[in-house]
Amino acid sequence: MKQVPIIDVYTAAKLVKDGDTLLQGGFGMTGNPVHLMHALAETGTGNLTFVGNNTGETGLGGGRLLRNGQLKKIIGSFFTSNPDAVKAAQTGQVDYELLPQGTLAEAIRAGGAGIGGFYTPTSAGTPLAQGRETKVINGVEQVFIPSIRGNVAFIRAWRADTAGNLQYRMTENNFNKAMATAADLVIAEVEEIVPVGDIAPEHVHTPGCFVDYLVQATLTLEDLGTSASVSSSKKVDDRRMNMARRALAELKKGDVVNLGIGIPTLVADLITEEHGIILHTENGMLGVGPVPADGGGAMDYPVNAGKIPVTALKGSSYFDSADSFAMIRGGHIDVAIMGGLEVDEAANLANWAVPGKPLLGVGGAMDLAKGAKRLIITMTHTNPDGSPKIVPHCTLPLTATGVVDMVITDLAVFAYPAGKLTLLELMPGATLEEVRGMTSAHFWLSS
């Protein structure tokens, strides 16, 4: 059995060369090789192309390299959570390429498997498809995405043995597993290194043949940023809870359900064991439970797609982001509930970008909108200025076309029987006249 060299973070950082493409694992700061990134930030290495779901947080992980001016380009799915990334994109400090989260994960997995690229329905008909080759396959418009490989991958695992076999912990798997296959040089930062044989073969997630170097580094609360503890910023009021209750009424026992951020997260607070609903989170978990009652954080618990610590119910499972989005695109998610900025008469959805702001935060919305068997949108009926959100034609950048099955607002519930936008019912306290006055789209009344 081979022995993988064990080196310190500074020696590892020097293996990255000017102009390299660097893959960095992690979802937010969960499973993020933060110590390797910070060591790299202390070098003069620059002109780097960074590939990762996000560039860490302000001054953490990839965010530190960004502040130093070491990055020339960022490729990823969600940069909006780091104000430095938004500023760098707005000012032209860095080039950037935004990919839907599942597309990013699959591009990395394809790169690791020696596949040149793939077609996906995700992002078809949206701004992210502009300039890309498209093809209609089995009657569905699909977008061609080239695979992604790196010169170096920095990944994070919980345990390694001296042969380089890796074991991930809870939702720390995310992008790490695919990235371990997709770079010429793979350096794994791990919490613990044990002798060969201490990790049972069935518990090895990444075989040692993919790993070139090991670095031992102990994780601290400070390394996790905003994922360190349970957030208390959830906005709750009667109207929002009414929408959450109405959305819950659409779910049935045994449904596998993905909840977006915002109003949809309130649905999770209403689900009990008796409902028999299985919650999925795109960063790699099935069987998501409530937030920890003890106030514990990501050092002790998995996190959901909103980077909030959660508990695991009996029968839960963990997996990487590529497998998670295979579940989504493969039609294994029964219902997705997500927020919206606009929905129109043709069941088109816009929920990820507004004019005048850089398009830096699509996340998993495009994959879920296309892949879930049923899509329910929960949103306020109007914008803060009173302008309608249910419109004849979406004017904001599209998330997906023809995908919405139901819209639940604080005033009304709409669906698309026979392909027509139809008012099904009014929410408590709302009147038909009020709904008509606040909806610019033409709609039918349910008989």
Buried (B, 14 or more C-beta within 10 A) or exposed (E): EEEBBBBEBEBBBEBBEEEBBBBBBBBBBBBBBBBBBBBBBEBEBBEBBBBBBBBBBBBBBBBBBBBBEBBBBBBBBBBBBBEBBBBBBEEEBBEBEBBBBBBBBBBBBBBBEEEEBBBBBBBBBBBBBEEEEBEEEEEEBBBBBBBBBBBBBBBBBBBBBBBBBBBBBBBBBBBBBBBBBBBEBBBBBBBEBBEBEBBEEEEBBBBBBBBBBBBBBEBEEEBBBBBBBBEEEBEEEEBBBBBBBBBBEBBEEEBBBBBBBBBBBBBBEBBEEEBEBBBBBBBBBBBBBEBBEEEBBBBEBBBBBBBBBBBBBEEBEBBBBBBBBBBBBEEBBBBBBBBBBBBBBBBBBBBBBEEEEBBBBBBBBBBBBBBBEBBBBBBBBBEEEEEBBBBBEBEBBBBBBEBBBBBBBBBBBBBBEEEEBBBBEBBEEBEEEBBEEBBBBEBEEEE
